[in-house]
């Protein structure tokens, strides 16, 4: 059995890396898929939409189950499903088979993304939770970047189908290792699973609502940005797809990992200051401080995103996008801390699940095909300008305007 908190964190972080590699490999090879299967940009965006439908539609189910039973079995099942479906994406013979495969990738990833953060929260001391979540979520930009890098590298040598085989295979091994995790003791929800009841209960936590609403606007922007970035570089600057994927991937790794680490340290600093102040509402004041970090990142990131899409050269775009990612990914650890700490402990798996449901249903479910629709009708830089608007909205929603917030 794996009992060491550090080893459990390493295992779950490694899985999170493959989680995002699987998601972004589609973006890396999308022009080649479109070319072979004859997909418009709108249909290209809908490939991600069907993934998200499978993802967010099943997340509440996994959340309710995860509050009531052993989570490692649900995680292992999810990893097997998403890995097999990723491999099946490479076997697609047409649009329908590819769409079905991507939907099952979403279903499998819903289990893992919902439950893994709750295990990390349970095994980590309060003063180190920001850093632990930062390590876990640093796999988001690294895995996304590897999706671009692996997809671009493999496609150039063996074709786009092989990229899916390389992305999906390792997860099948990780699934078996998950079963060896020794889950920490915790309070389980006693009522029978009821997703509508859990949703109503969570909606009564005001700071949780605030976190989810801002996260929805943020996800709409980040999801479409990451999905269409290689296409933007390919279309606007005539960069070869291999070069666009490599450069954007490297920048995402470096800036995203650095920003996630900064956000985790910043979050722990807020927690320490709140604890030292001996406030009567430690969790509430901590959550407000974490929301403020998220808002600051979006306030800086929105104008940088505008500058990215107006950049006259590819090199200028890469400099600006590094700074933009640095600002936006600061919120990765803090916002997940908000979702976990703004609700009662026995509802944390459901809180993660409901947030996944909301941010994708109202966020990047529609933003990716919407931007694809605009690209079919407008200059691509004009279509991408919708994204800084969504980033600015996230800052407005997150900012704690009425309540005092501890200094960060």
DRENKOL-528790 format. One line per 8 residues: number of its first residue (from 1); their letters; for each residue x, y, z of C-alpha. Coordinates in pm, 1 decimal, decimal comma. Example, Ala and Ser with C-alpha at 12.3 -4.5 7.8 and 13.67 -1.06 7.14 Angstrom:
BEGIN
1 = as = 1230,0/-450,0/780,0 | 1367,0/-106,0/714,0 .
This chain:
BEGIN
1 = xxxxxxxx = 0,0/0,0/0,0 | 112,5/356,5/-71,3 | 80,0/544,5/258,8 | 333,6/825,6/217,4 | 156,8/1159,3/147,9 | 449,4/1261,7/-69,1 | 429,6/948,6/-284,9 | 53,3/982,4/-318,7 .
9 = xxxxxxxx = 100,8/1344,8/-430,0 | 364,6/1237,5/-684,9 | 138,0/965,0/-824,9 | -167,2/1190,2/-853,7 | 41,4/1470,6/-1005,1 | 180,9/1230,8/-1266,1 | -171,8/1127,5/-1355,6 | -276,8/1491,3/-1382,2 .
17 = xxxxxxxx = 4,7/1547,3/-1629,0 | -128,4/1272,2/-1856,9 | -479,6/1405,0/-1801,8 | -388,5/1734,7/-1966,7 | -159,7/1576,3/-2224,3 | -457,6/1373,6/-2345,8 | -674,8/1685,2/-2364,4 | -434,2/1908,1/-2558,0 .
25 = xxxxxxxx = -294,0/1655,6/-2803,5 | -610,2/1720,0/-3008,4 | -522,4/2089,2/-3042,8 | -168,1/1999,1/-3150,4 | -283,9/1785,9/-3444,5 | -617,9/1954,4/-3518,6 | -524,0/2098,8/-3860,0 | -416,9/1750,7/-3976,2 .
33 = xxxxxxxx = -738,9/1594,7/-3844,6 | -938,3/1864,6/-4026,1 | -745,6/1800,5/-4343,9 | -801,7/1422,9/-4344,7 | -1159,6/1419,5/-4217,2 | -1273,7/1740,6/-4387,0 | -1379,6/1924,7/-4069,7 | -1464,1/2295,3/-4061,6 .
41 = xxxxxxxx = -1329,4/2512,4/-3779,2 | -1672,5/2494,0/-3615,2 | -1663,3/2112,3/-3619,0 | -1303,2/2124,5/-3498,8 | -1419,7/2322,1/-3197,0 | -1706,1/2078,6/-3140,3 | -1455,8/1794,1/-3095,6 | -1362,5/1958,1/-2769,1 .
49 = xxxxxxxx = -1726,4/2027,8/-2688,9 | -1820,6/1659,2/-2692,9 | -1524,1/1586,5/-2467,3 | -1653,2/1848,4/-2226,0 | -2009,4/1715,4/-2236,2 | -1884,2/1375,8/-2123,0 | -1660,7/1547,4/-1867,8 | -1896,9/1786,7/-1694,8 .
57 = xxxxxxxx = -2213,5/1577,2/-1729,0 | -2068,2/1287,9/-1527,2 | -1860,5/1489,9/-1278,3 | -2151,8/1542,9/-1031,5 | -2216,2/1167,9/-1025,8 | -1851,9/1096,1/-940,4 | -1858,9/1374,9/-681,1 | -2161,5/1232,9/-502,6 .
65 = xxxxxxxx = -2013,7/882,0/-508,4 | -1675,1/1011,0/-393,8 | -1829,1/1167,6/-82,7 | -1974,4/827,6/7,8 | -1722,2/555,0/-90,4 | -1354,2/477,9/-152,6 | -1224,5/723,0/-410,1 | -929,1/523,1/-544,7 .
73 = xxxxxxxx = -1157,6/272,1/-720,6 | -1345,8/551,4/-895,7 | -1017,3/717,8/-995,5 | -871,6/393,6/-1135,0 | -1187,2/327,0/-1335,4 | -1176,9/677,9/-1478,3 | -810,9/649,2/-1579,2 | -875,3/321,3/-1764,2 .
81 = xxxxxxxx = -1169,0/472,7/-1952,6 | -992,5/792,5/-2056,8 | -671,8/612,2/-2162,3 | -855,1/353,5/-2372,5 | -1070,1/623,0/-2532,7 | -762,3/831,4/-2617,6 | -612,6/532,3/-2799,2 | -948,1/481,0/-2973,5 .
89 = xxxxxxxx = -929,9/841,5/-3100,9 | -632,5/735,6/-3310,9 | -839,1/456,8/-3466,5 | -1123,7/685,4/-3574,2 | -1235,4/631,7/-3931,6 | -1462,4/935,6/-3951,2 | -1615,9/1223,6/-3760,2 | -1868,6/1012,3/-3567,4 .
97 = xxxxxxxx = -1617,1/760,5/-3430,6 | -1381,4/1041,0/-3328,8 | -1663,7/1227,5/-3154,2 | -1765,7/916,5/-2956,2 | -1406,4/849,7/-2850,4 | -1357,3/1208,1/-2729,5 | -1681,9/1190,1/-2529,5 | -1552,0/883,9/-2342,2 .
105 = xxxxxxxx = -1221,3/1059,1/-2274,9 | -1427,0/1324,7/-2096,4 | -1619,9/1068,7/-1890,2 | -1299,1/904,7/-1770,4 | -1128,3/1231,7/-1683,4 | -1431,4/1351,7/-1484,8 | -1371,5/1089,7/-1215,0 | -1006,0/1175,2/-1172,1 .
113 = xxxxxxxx = -1032,4/1554,5/-1184,5 | -1316,4/1552,7/-932,1 | -1164,7/1323,5/-670,7 | -785,0/1356,7/-680,0 | -774,4/1709,7/-526,4 | -990,1/1595,8/-234,1 | -741,3/1321,5/-146,4 | -454,7/1572,5/-159,3 .
121 = xxxxxxxx = -649,3/1808,9/65,9 | -706,5/1526,5/316,6 | -342,3/1413,0/337,9 | -182,3/1760,2/360,6 | -141,5/1978,6/674,3 | -332,1/2311,2/647,4 | -15,8/2522,7/628,6 | 110,0/2326,2/326,1 .
129 = xxxxxxxx = -209,7/2282,5/125,3 | -136,3/2570,4/-113,0 | 203,4/2427,0/-201,0 | 63,0/2073,8/-237,1 | -213,9/2187,9/-470,0 | 42,2/2393,8/-661,5 | 251,4/2080,0/-720,0 | -57,4/1892,5/-832,8 .
137 = xxxxxxxx = -177,6/2167,3/-1063,6 | 165,1/2247,1/-1204,8 | 96,3/1935,4/-1410,0 | -177,4/2135,7/-1585,9 | 55,1/2361,9/-1790,0 | 324,3/2095,3/-1813,3 | 79,0/1832,3/-1935,2 | -85,6/2078,7/-2172,0 .
145 = xxxxxxxx = 253,7/2174,4/-2311,0 | 348,4/1810,4/-2352,1 | 26,2/1767,8/-2546,3 | 153,6/2027,7/-2793,5 | 510,9/1892,7/-2791,9 | 430,0/1522,9/-2810,7 | 150,1/1581,4/-3059,4 | 366,9/1796,4/-3284,9 .
153 = xxxxxxxx = 669,1/1563,3/-3262,9 | 479,6/1238,3/-3320,8 | 254,8/1380,8/-3594,3 | 553,8/1505,8/-3793,7 | 707,7/1156,1/-3795,4 | 424,6/902,9/-3780,0 | 101,1/1095,2/-3839,5 | -171,0/1235,5/-3617,0 .
161 = xxxxxxxx = -318,3/896,9/-3525,5 | 2,8/783,0/-3358,5 | -5,1/1088,5/-3131,9 | -318,3/952,3/-2962,8 | -159,5/608,8/-2907,7 | 142,5/766,1/-2737,5 | -79,5/989,8/-2522,4 | -320,0/717,6/-2408,6 .
169 = xxxxxxxx = -97,3/418,2/-2335,6 | 75,3/517,5/-2006,9 | -251,7/584,2/-1823,2 | -340,5/214,5/-1825,6 | -34,8/142,6/-1609,0 | -105,2/433,3/-1372,1 | -458,7/302,6/-1314,0 | -327,1/-15,4/-1151,8 .
177 = xxxxxxxx = -95,2/182,0/-923,2 | -389,4/395,1/-802,9 | -542,6/89,1/-639,6 | -245,6/74,5/-397,8 | -325,1/415,4/-242,8 | -409,5/400,8/128,5 | -690,4/654,4/155,6 | -690,9/880,9/463,0 .
185 = xxxxxxxx = -970,9/856,5/717,1 | -1244,5/1113,9/661,5 | -1602,4/1195,9/744,3 | -1834,6/1048,1/482,4 | -2167,4/1189,5/376,4 | -2438,7/968,3/525,4 | -2732,6/1051,6/301,6 | -2798,7/856,3/-13,2 .
193 = xxxxxxxx = -2642,1/1019,1/-317,9 | -2865,5/1295,2/-455,0 | -2703,1/1532,9/-700,3 | -2982,8/1791,0/-698,7 | -2986,1/1807,8/-319,8 | -2605,9/1845,9/-306,4 | -2624,3/2122,6/-568,2 | -2882,5/2311,0/-361,5 .
201 = xxxxxxxx = -2669,6/2276,7/-48,8 | -2354,8/2402,7/-220,7 | -2538,6/2698,0/-373,6 | -2600,6/2828,6/-21,7 | -2227,8/2891,3/34,5 | -2177,4/3250,5/-95,4 | -1798,2/3237,1/-133,3 | -1827,5/2907,8/-318,4 .
209 = xxxxxxxx = -2075,9/3068,8/-559,5 | -1839,0/3359,4/-613,6 | -1547,7/3129,0/-682,3 | -1740,6/2916,2/-932,0 | -1883,8/3213,8/-1123,5 | -1543,4/3374,2/-1171,8 | -1391,4/3037,7/-1259,7 | -1656,2/2993,2/-1529,8 .
217 = xxxxxxxx = -1556,9/3312,0/-1715,1 | -1187,9/3229,4/-1667,6 | -1233,3/2876,8/-1806,2 | -1420,9/3005,2/-2111,1 | -1120,3/3221,6/-2196,9 | -837,1/2984,6/-2106,3 | -1001,7/2685,5/-2272,9 | -1050,6/2859,8/-2606,9 .
225 = xxxxxxxx = -709,7/3030,0/-2585,9 | -521,5/2701,5/-2539,4 | -731,2/2516,5/-2798,0 | -696,8/2768,6/-3079,8 | -342,8/2898,9/-3011,0 | -163,7/2661,1/-3252,9 | -421,0/2743,0/-3522,0 | -373,8/3116,7/-3452,1 .
233 = xxxxxxxx = 3,5/3089,8/-3496,8 | -39,6/2873,2/-3806,8 | -291,3/3110,3/-3968,9 | -167,8/3456,5/-3863,2 | 209,2/3415,8/-3880,1 | 234,8/3119,6/-4122,9 | 437,2/2922,7/-3868,1 | 469,6/2551,8/-3949,1 .
241 = xxxxxxxx = 246,6/2355,8/-3713,2 | 544,0/2168,5/-3565,1 | 719,0/2497,0/-3480,6 | 402,8/2657,1/-3341,9 | 333,4/2359,4/-3114,9 | 693,0/2340,2/-2991,9 | 732,6/2707,7/-2907,7 | 390,1/2749,5/-2751,7 .
249 = xxxxxxxx = 439,4/2426,7/-2557,3 | 774,9/2531,8/-2412,8 | 637,9/2869,2/-2307,3 | 333,9/2706,4/-2147,8 | 556,0/2470,6/-1946,0 | 789,1/2739,4/-1814,4 | 540,6/3022,0/-1753,1 | 259,8/2794,9/-1633,9 .
257 = xxxxxxxx = 476,2/2597,8/-1390,6 | 638,3/2912,5/-1250,9 | 303,6/3087,7/-1209,0 | 141,5/2785,7/-1042,5 | 427,8/2762,8/-792,3 | 401,1/3136,1/-718,0 | 25,3/3105,2/-670,1 | 69,0/2814,7/-427,2 .
265 = xxxxxxxx = 325,2/3004,9/-217,2 | 107,3/3314,7/-223,2 | -192,6/3110,3/-110,0 | 2,3/2962,0/183,9 | 115,0/3312,7/279,7 | -249,0/3425,4/294,7 | -341,6/3122,4/505,9 | -55,6/3193,3/748,1 .
273 = xxxxxxxx = -154,7/3558,0/790,3 | -516,3/3471,3/851,7 | -421,1/3204,9/1107,8 | -185,0/3448,5/1282,6 | -460,5/3708,9/1308,2 | -674,1/3469,5/1516,1 | -982,7/3566,0/1315,7 | -1316,9/3423,0/1420,5 .
281 = xxxxxxxx = -1375,1/3300,4/1063,1 | -1042,9/3155,3/952,8 | -1182,3/2958,1/656,4 | -1394,8/3252,3/536,7 | -1111,0/3505,2/556,2 | -872,9/3260,3/390,3 | -1113,1/3204,9/101,5 | -1152,8/3580,8/52,5 .
289 = xxxxxxxx = -776,4/3618,7/37,1 | -749,7/3340,4/-220,0 | -1019,9/3503,1/-432,3 | -823,6/3827,2/-428,8 | -516,8/3646,5/-568,2 | -729,1/3507,6/-852,1 | -870,5/3852,2/-933,4 | -525,3/4014,0/-944,1 .
297 = xxxxxxxx = -403,3/3751,2/-1190,3 | -695,4/3816,4/-1425,7 | -663,5/4195,5/-1394,8 | -304,2/4169,7/-1519,6 | -375,2/3894,7/-1771,4 | -662,5/4060,1/-1963,5 | -465,5/4348,9/-2123,0 | -173,0/4115,1/-2190,2 .
305 = xxxxxxxx = -407,6/3886,3/-2383,7 | -520,2/4182,1/-2596,7 | -156,2/4260,9/-2671,6 | -90,6/3897,5/-2769,3 | -355,0/3896,2/-3040,6 | -239,5/4232,7/-3176,0 | 129,4/4136,3/-3180,7 | 279,8/4218,6/-3522,5 .
313 = xxxxxxxx = 520,6/3923,2/-3525,7 | 533,0/3570,7/-3390,3 | 828,7/3655,7/-3165,9 | 636,0/3944,8/-3010,2 | 340,6/3711,9/-2954,0 | 560,0/3461,2/-2770,4 | 706,2/3726,2/-2538,7 | 361,5/3860,2/-2455,3 .
321 = xxxxxxxx = 199,6/3519,1/-2414,9 | 470,7/3421,5/-2165,3 | 374,3/3719,8/-1949,1 | 3,6/3651,3/-2000,3 | 29,9/3287,0/-1892,3 | 244,1/3394,4/-1596,5 | -35,9/3622,1/-1476,6 | -328,7/3389,4/-1545,6 .
329 = xxxxxxxx = -189,7/3066,3/-1400,3 | -119,9/3229,4/-1063,0 | -482,1/3149,7/-977,5 | -455,3/2772,3/-1032,8 | -382,6/2668,2/-674,2 | -582,5/2949,1/-504,5 | -909,2/2887,1/-693,4 | -901,0/2517,0/-615,1 .
337 = xxxxxxxx = -831,8/2608,3/-253,6 | -1144,3/2825,4/-265,9 | -1357,5/2539,7/-395,8 | -1234,3/2301,9/-126,2 | -1237,6/2539,2/172,9 | -1557,5/2735,9/108,1 | -1778,9/2432,7/186,3 | -1812,3/2181,3/468,9 .
345 = xxxxxxxx = -1560,9/1889,5/462,1 | -1809,2/1612,9/376,2 | -1912,8/1799,5/58,9 | -1569,2/1863,0/-92,1 | -1588,3/1597,3/-363,7 | -1932,1/1726,0/-460,4 | -1799,1/2084,0/-453,0 | -1525,7/1994,5/-701,2 .
353 = xxxxxxxx = -1775,3/1805,5/-916,6 | -2031,7/2086,2/-927,2 | -1760,6/2339,6/-1011,5 | -1643,5/2118,4/-1299,7 | -2003,1/2092,1/-1420,7 | -2056,8/2469,7/-1405,5 | -1728,9/2595,7/-1548,6 | -1753,1/2370,8/-1852,1 .
361 = xxxxxxxx = -2126,5/2391,5/-1918,3 | -2119,4/2771,2/-1897,1 | -1754,9/2819,9/-1994,9 | -1541,1/2639,5/-2250,9 | -1819,9/2409,5/-2369,7 | -1942,1/2694,7/-2587,1 | -1634,0/2919,1/-2607,4 | -1427,3/2683,6/-2824,6 .
369 = xxxxxxxx = -1685,5/2624,1/-3098,6 | -1793,9/2990,0/-3070,3 | -1439,9/3108,3/-3143,7 | -1422,2/2850,9/-3425,8 | -1746,2/2993,3/-3565,6 | -1598,6/3345,0/-3553,3 | -1273,3/3228,6/-3716,7 | -1478,9/3098,5/-4010,9 .
377 = xxxxxxxx = -1620,9/3451,4/-4055,7 | -1366,9/3703,9/-3921,2 | -991,9/3761,0/-3924,9 | -855,7/3523,1/-3663,4 | -714,2/3800,4/-3444,6 | -1060,3/3957,4/-3426,1 | -1220,3/3626,8/-3327,1 | -965,3/3576,0/-3048,0 .
385 = xxxxxxxx = -1038,4/3922,4/-2900,6 | -1346,1/3779,6/-2730,1 | -1117,2/3600,8/-2484,9 | -966,0/3902,5/-2301,0 | -1323,7/4017,7/-2235,9 | -1399,7/3690,7/-2054,8 | -1077,5/3722,9/-1852,6 | -1177,9/4072,8/-1742,2 .
393 = xxxxxxxx = -1520,5/3942,3/-1638,1 | -1353,3/3677,6/-1419,9 | -1155,6/3949,0/-1239,5 | -1476,2/4145,9/-1172,8 | -1657,1/3838,5/-1039,6 | -1370,0/3726,3/-816,6 | -1283,4/4062,8/-665,5 | -1411,2/4083,8/-302,2 .
401 = xxxxxxxx = -1566,0/4429,6/-325,5 | -1755,2/4453,6/2,1 | -1567,7/4246,5/257,0 | -1226,6/4326,9/396,8 | -956,9/4089,4/272,8 | -632,5/4008,7/452,5 | -329,5/4171,2/293,1 | -147,0/3940,3/53,9 .
